[in-house]
Amino acid sequence: MSWDLKPPYRKSGSKRIPTPGSSAPSTSVKKQNLPRLDPNTESYVPQDPNALPPTVTIHKGQVSYHAVTDENLLYKTLKNECEPPIMFAINRNLYAYVKIVTLNCCVNKTCWNVTSKGLDCVGQDEVILLIEALPDETRVPKDLLLFINQLHLEAMKGRKFPGFSGARRILIHSANIAVLAENYITSRPILNWPSSSQKIHLTLLIIHRWETPWAKVFPLRLVLRLGAEYRYYPCPLFSVRFRDALYFEIGHTVMKVLADFRNFAYTLPSVRGLTIHLRNRMTDVMFPRNRYDQVIKGLNNSNDHVLAYASNFSIAADSHLVCIQTNTGDESTYQTQAISINNNQRTITGTSFIVINGALKSSMGLSAKSSIVEDGLMVEIMPEKMEALKAALKNMQDFSIGCGRQGAPEPDETVNIKWVDNDVQFNLGVKSPIDRQPMDGIPSIRVHNGIDYKGTSRFIRWTEVFIINSDDHPNGVYDPVDINKLSGNIAKATCTALVKLLDLLANAGLTKLGVRTTIHPDNVGYEAGSEGMKLPPIYMKSLDNELIQVLHKAAQSSQDTHTVLELIFYILDD
């Protein structure tokens, strides 16, 4: 079963539960010091093209806003490598770090680095925008701040920006650009950014509007095409504004058969973690075992004669097929090229999709035929072979296709369809706030529009649960109802325990909390911490009063199973 998890709570709107006696005269005074919310932008970013939002400093949980009065000084600070990034206020509990940087990794491009802070509080990955600076550009590109605000507003409504399921896209309200999110380069350091090693950051690429159909139906093609254009494998870290489009009118492409470019009602089935490797006379199509449901879904939605899957970028490959569109007169054609790591010998080449056609006729004299089409692989087999392949996929069995002349002693090429180890390429680089334990490959569920517990001037919000261990289902398959109910009870007890202590926690800088619970008939307990340290006794005592009873009750009905969950909470300004 797939770990494409759904949030345990999805409500039409956030609920706020006040603490008894939490009348807050201090809150009204505090809100008088907030920046003005521009009704046109629904943010602190003013619509006035000559005005900037305030900058921010946060010390021991106290947020101070500063109006920008000297843009020349601001620009010098942004450009000074010795100065830290400047944080701008975008909305309540939403900020952006901004810095002008020179990317030594990318032919020394000078870029605006705009990184969000606060999207993870609404169940959304933080984002990074690296935009090449225009000549003589000295003003912060406010469109980028407004885009981050739009992501925040959408996430508050429960509509999250797509995360690590490959590249995805969303439009910016601007004349000629859109945005593509991708995660292929998250392991590469861009800048020593605050807290960047403890959370996921999506890198966003600005794309041309003509390229948006590809971003919607087949984003990997566009990502790799950008890499070929800027000679950077697999794709550039930065975006260039006002460039020419790399794709234009769709024209004649195999994708017109596999995807809907008019209404975007369907596209090539994707399997998370699927990779396709080409090497000498051998092709490996590798399906992760924990993506069986996605494989079968694609199989059930296919027709009798054609089976197709979109693959993912492979970190094991040292090169990848790229599809280049060219215009010759009135004709548009697609050509195949390859992009590779500089100075590396090409041994494994990745492809972006596979199409298996089961209509090969025996009169052709071939047992099967394999060929490269654009940036993918086309395999033609006979109808009876297609039936055998579908049966093998349903039974999670490996399958081999020999290509070449019938009766030949050896095939010219072999296509191996394999079931491989579970896909664990998610939550990479994420660390627990309790003790910095790596959460790489540990599945998690994001919580959208859950219940906030309100204190005097702050509230606590549950945003995520990590399923560290669940003996119920050793193959990574679990009953979401059980996890939802258990994690919901733990979250309620945690929030109830800490809601009267929120100001103390925030003033100590402990605004991101983790609670890791162990539930087994012979072993019941929990850990709680923030900033890599266990919480002080005052907080643990309050947690004991609420959590222990909940955990023991869960252990009594656990039927000898061993469950370890870690819940993430944020303390936010009301």
KOLMIKOL-989276 format. One record per residue (C-alpha): residue in one letter; x, y, z. Coordinates in steps of 0.02 Angstrom, whole numbers, padded with zeros to 5 digits, always signed. Layout:
BEGIN
aXYZ...
end
This chain:
BEGIN
m+00000+00000+00000s+00059+00177-00037w+00116+00301+00093d+00027+00442+00002l-00057+00491+00163k-00207+00598+00196p-00220+00719+00342p-00315+00652+00490y-00419+00810+00502r-00490+00910+00358k-00622+01032+00414s-00707+01174+00323g-00624+01299+00438s-00505+01307+00586k-00582+01298+00758r-00507+01393+00903i-00538+01327+01080p-00507+01461+01212t-00434+01421+01382p-00553+01459+01526g-00510+01631+01593s-00403+01676+01445s-00473+01849+01418a-00333+01945+01340p-00319+02132+01365s-00136+02109+01323t-00188+02033+01156s-00283+02188+01101v-00137+02299+01147k-00021+02181+01057k-00128+02185+00899q-00123+02376+00898n+00063+02360+00863l+00038+02250+00711p+00073+02317+00536r-00075+02370+00430l-00152+02228+00330d-00174+02286+00150p-00350+02233+00097n-00297+02222-00085t-00155+02098-00056e-00227+02018+00103s-00054+02037+00179y+00070+02158+00253v+00142+02181+00077p+00074+02350+00018q-00004+02367-00153d+00090+02532-00174p+00233+02488-00295n+00350+02607-00203a+00321+02533-00029l+00390+02378+00055p+00323+02273+00199p+00407+02295+00369t+00560+02197+00420v+00553+02088+00575t+00661+02036+00722i+00610+01897+00841h+00690+01884+01013k+00630+01762+01146g+00462+01745+01061q+00435+01933+01047v+00407+01997+00869s+00461+02174+00828y+00414+02259+00664h+00522+02393+00582a+00466+02505+00439v+00587+02516+00292t+00642+02698+00285d+00806+02688+00189e+00801+02573+00037n+00981+02611-00010l+01041+02549+00159l+00925+02399+00144y+01000+02353-00025k+01178+02368+00039t+01135+02255+00186l+01053+02127+00072k+01207+02123-00039n+01336+02118+00101e+01394+01937+00118c+01443+01968+00300e+01266+02021+00349p+01130+01893+00391p+00971+01881+00286i+00837+02011+00318m+00668+01945+00373f+00512+02029+00303a+00337+02015+00377i+00211+01948+00252n+00065+01903+00365r+00030+01850+00542n+00154+01710+00584l+00220+01715+00404y+00388+01788+00354a+00519+01780+00217y+00707+01783+00231v+00782+01886+00090k+00963+01898+00033i+01060+01936-00126v+01180+01791-00155t+01308+01736-00282l+01284+01552-00324n+01455+01474-00344c+01367+01313-00394c+01279+01395-00543v+01406+01489-00649n+01414+01629-00519k+01238+01692-00548t+01186+01836-00436c+01013+01797-00369w+00878+01852-00251n+00857+01716-00121v+00682+01724-00046t+00644+01586+00081s+00481+01568+00174k+00463+01548+00362g+00294+01496+00429l+00218+01389+00292d+00257+01233+00392c+00139+01300+00527v-00006+01273+00406g+00049+01099+00350q+00146+01157+00198d+00329+01137+00150e+00435+01293+00162v+00489+01360-00008i+00646+01436-00083l+00644+01552-00233l+00812+01589-00314i+00784+01721-00448e+00923+01792-00556a+00938+01977-00518l+00904+02094-00662p+01036+02224-00709d+01027+02372-00589e+00884+02290-00492t+00890+02356-00313r+00712+02334-00250v+00652+02171-00172p+00537+02081-00297k+00373+02096-00202d+00286+01972-00318l+00384+01834-00231l+00322+01889-00060l+00143+01896-00124f+00162+01721-00196i+00216+01653-00027n+00065+01739+00050q-00047+01655-00079l+00024+01485-00033h-00012+01524+00149l-00192+01577+00115e-00225+01420+00012a-00150+01308+00146m-00258+01391+00278k-00408+01334+00176g-00342+01156+00174r-00281+01166-00006k-00098+01126+00010f+00032+01158-00124p+00089+00987-00191g+00242+00920-00104f+00365+00780-00135s+00270+00681-00265g+00383+00746-00400a+00376+00916-00483r+00214+01011-00472r+00153+01184-00517i+00047+01333-00473l+00017+01498-00562i+00079+01667-00504h-00037+01811-00546s+00087+01896-00659a+00098+01928-00845n+00209+01794-00916i+00263+01675-00780a+00210+01524-00680v+00297+01425-00544l+00356+01245-00542a+00403+01162-00377e+00535+01027-00378n+00634+00930-00252y+00776+00855-00351i+00910+00966-00278t+00859+00983-00096s+01018+00896-00037r+01129+01030-00111p+01171+01173+00008i+01126+01343-00062l+01161+01454+00085n+01181+01429+00272w+00998+01472+00296p+00917+01477+00469s+00849+01306+00520s+00865+01243+00341s+00935+01076+00398q+00783+01033+00506k+00639+01048+00384i+00592+01018+00203h+00614+01160+00080l+00538+01151-00093t+00638+01241-00226l+00523+01338-00343l+00567+01375-00524i+00487+01515-00623i+00431+01453-00792h+00357+01531-00949r+00169+01524-00971w+00193+01426-01133e+00274+01291-01027t+00131+01270-00904p+00045+01127-00999w+00201+01023-00974a+00211+01075-00791k+00034+01010-00771v+00040+00846-00866f+00223+00795-00867p+00332+00906-00756l+00490+00799-00760r+00508+00835-00947l+00511+01021-00912v+00630+01009-00764l+00759+00912-00866r+00736+01027-01016l+00783+01173-00904g+00937+01076-00853a+00987+01052-01034e+00958+01236-01072y+01070+01298-00930r+01192+01151-00938y+01158+01104-00758y+01115+00925-00706p+00977+00884-00674c+00906+01061-00673p+00960+01235-00621l+00936+01298-00444f+00892+01472-00506s+00757+01549-00617v+00776+01677-00755r+00640+01803-00789f+00594+01866-00963r+00677+01720-01053d+00609+01633-01208a+00497+01483-01187l+00576+01310-01204y+00412+01232-01261f+00275+01314-01363e+00130+01244-01466i+00111+01061-01416g+00128+00994-01595h+00157+00810-01632t+00209+00715-01477v+00172+00543-01408m+00108+00631-01252k-00047+00691-01345v-00106+00510-01342l-00064+00486-01157a-00120+00652-01080d-00258+00781-01099f-00182+00948-01147r-00350+01033-01170n-00442+01007-01006f-00303+00920-00907a-00429+00788-00855y-00301+00647-00860t-00116+00619-00882l+00012+00482-00879p-00008+00375-00721s+00135+00410-00602v+00210+00291-00475r+00307+00374-00337g+00483+00304-00330l+00474+00219-00501t+00638+00236-00596i+00692+00172-00766h+00875+00138-00805l+00952+00111-00976r+01122+00029-00992n+01208-00082-01119r+01072-00194-01195m+00979-00191-01030t+00833-00090-00965d+00774-00098-00784v+00600-00037-00740m+00595-00031-00549f+00432-00022-00451p+00448+00003-00262r+00353-00129-00165n+00263-00001-00058r+00189+00079-00215y+00091-00075-00267d-00075+00017-00255q-00017+00152-00375v+00046+00022-00499i-00121-00070-00495k-00218+00093-00511g-00122+00133-00670l-00151-00044-00731n-00339-00037-00699n-00354+00130-00789s-00259+00072-00943n-00339+00002-01100d-00314-00175-01163h-00165-00139-01275v-00069+00005-01196l+00008+00018-01023a+00105+00176-00979y+00187+00249-00824a+00278+00411-00787s+00441+00384-00695n+00540+00491-00574f+00711+00570-00579s+00838+00439-00525i+00979+00492-00410a+01070+00331-00460a+01079+00383-00644d+01223+00488-00708s+01128+00547-00862h+00948+00568-00918l+00854+00579-01082v+00790+00753-01124c+00657+00804-01249i+00696+00959-01354q+00560+01045-01456t+00612+01134-01616n+00515+01238-01741t+00549+01221-01927g+00430+01328-02025d+00254+01279-01978e+00308+01111-01907s+00353+01077-01726t+00459+00923-01690y+00527+00838-01534q+00704+00771-01527t+00795+00663-01401q+00955+00719-01317a+01042+00671-01156i+01097+00776-01009s+01233+00710-00894i+01341+00752-00745n+01495+00847-00801n+01657+00747-00812n+01568+00583-00773q+01568+00432-00886r+01390+00389-00935t+01344+00216-00869i+01161+00231-00819t+01036+00338-00915g+00867+00378-00841t+00706+00397-00940s+00548+00494-00900f+00415+00367-00947i+00380+00195-01017v+00243+00144-01139i+00210-00041-01166n+00108-00077-01322g+00030-00250-01330a-00018-00248-01514l+00141-00317-01594k+00097-00440-01733s+00188-00606-01750s+00206-00574-01937m+00338-00443-01893g+00455-00585-01846l+00500-00501-01681s+00477-00568-01505a+00471-00388-01441k+00538-00219-01492s+00612-00081-01384s+00647+00097-01442i+00677+00270-01370v+00535+00392-01403e+00568+00573-01353d+00627+00560-01171g+00548+00390-01137l+00546+00208-01186m+00423+00120-01300v+00412-00070-01287e+00306-00168-01411i+00251-00344-01364m+00123-00471-01423p-00052-00477-01344e-00020-00638-01249k+00139-00563-01177m+00040-00412-01120e-00082-00524-01026a+00063-00614-00942l+00141-00446-00894k-00020-00382-00816a-00039-00543-00717a+00141-00527-00654l+00110-00347-00597k-00048-00397-00504n+00049-00536-00415m+00198-00422-00380q+00313-00535-00481d+00464-00487-00584f+00445-00499-00773s+00570-00503-00916i+00545-00454-01098g+00673-00510-01227c+00679-00397-01380g+00739-00450-01552r+00708-00579-01687q+00601-00730-01646g+00706-00885-01619a+00869-00788-01595p+00990-00873-01473e+01002-00712-01370p+00891-00558-01365d+00959-00396-01435e+00899-00309-01278t+00811-00360-01118v+00681-00258-01023n+00672-00312-00841i+00521-00260-00740k+00569-00276-00558w+00491-00252-00386v+00623-00169-00278d+00643-00106-00100n+00518+00016-00027d+00527+00197-00083v+00593+00299+00064q+00643+00457-00029f+00538+00573+00077n+00561+00681+00233l+00745+00685+00187g+00845+00801+00299v+00702+00824+00423k+00754+00810+00605s+00653+00789+00763p+00640+00944+00873i+00658+00829+01024d+00833+00762+00997r+00877+00796+00814q+00840+00615+00769p+00839+00601+00577m+00665+00571+00506d+00727+00518+00334g+00608+00393+00255i+00486+00398+00401p+00308+00422+00335s+00209+00567+00403i+00034+00640+00392r+00005+00827+00377v-00138+00902+00477h-00239+01039+00391n-00370+01146+00476g-00364+01055+00641i-00414+01129+00809d-00308+01270+00882y-00299+01286+01072k-00294+01468+01125g-00201+01540+01273t-00191+01722+01327s-00096+01792+01178r-00044+01636+01083f-00114+01471+01024i-00045+01297+00997r-00072+01202+00834w-00041+01020+00789t+00030+01009+00612e+00103+00835+00580v+00121+00658+00644f+00266+00542+00601i+00231+00354+00604i+00400+00295+00668n+00342+00118+00703s+00181+00021+00680d+00196-00166+00713d+00016-00188+00661h+00071-00191+00482p+00254-00240+00454n+00246-00199+00268g+00205-00017+00300v+00018-00043+00277y-00092+00023+00415d-00271+00066+00452p-00281+00256+00442v-00430+00259+00561d-00325+00185+00703i-00180+00306+00677n-00298+00453+00659k-00393+00416+00818l-00238+00381+00921s-00140+00532+00860g-00293+00643+00882n-00311+00590+01064i-00126+00621+01096a-00136+00792+01013k-00287+00843+01116a-00202+00791+01279t-00040+00881+01231c-00128+01043+01186t-00234+01038+01344a-00077+01014+01449l+00023+01156+01371v-00108+01286+01327k-00085+01382+01492l+00104+01381+01470l+00116+01449+01293d+00188+01618+01340l+00324+01536+01445l+00369+01419+01303a+00372+01558+01173n+00477+01674+01282a+00602+01533+01300g+00609+01515+01111l+00524+01344+01118t+00395+01371+00980k+00413+01207+00885l+00379+01056+00995g+00388+00869+00969v+00301+00735+01072r+00359+00556+01037t+00248+00421+01111t+00282+00235+01132i+00131+00122+01151h+00149-00063+01195p+00071-00166+01336d+00243-00186+01416n+00315-00016+01370v+00217+00146+01381g+00299+00316+01383y+00335+00478+01295e+00470+00608+01263a+00442+00792+01232g+00565+00922+01175s+00609+01074+01072e+00767+01141+00991g+00851+00972+01013m+00826+00967+01202k+00701+00888+01321l+00570+01005+01393p+00603+01071+01570p+00510+00989+01718i+00372+01121+01729y+00307+01070+01558m+00336+00884+01582k+00234+00885+01742s+00086+00962+01651l+00105+00836+01510d+00109+00693+01634n-00059+00746+01703e-00143+00738+01532l-00044+00615+01426i-00008+00465+01537q-00190+00416+01556v-00217+00428+01367l-00063+00323+01329h-00105+00186+01454k-00281+00174+01387a-00211+00155+01210a-00087+00022+01269q-00225-00083+01346s-00308-00102+01177s-00147-00116+01075q-00150-00308+01068d+00039-00331+01088t+00078-00212+00945h+00218-00085+00957t+00173+00090+00898v+00286+00242+00902l+00216+00410+00845e+00294+00582+00847l+00178+00732+00842i+00236+00907+00793f+00160+01064+00868y+00188+01251+00840i+00156+01394+00960l+00095+01545+00861d+00046+01725+00896d-00141+01753+00907
end
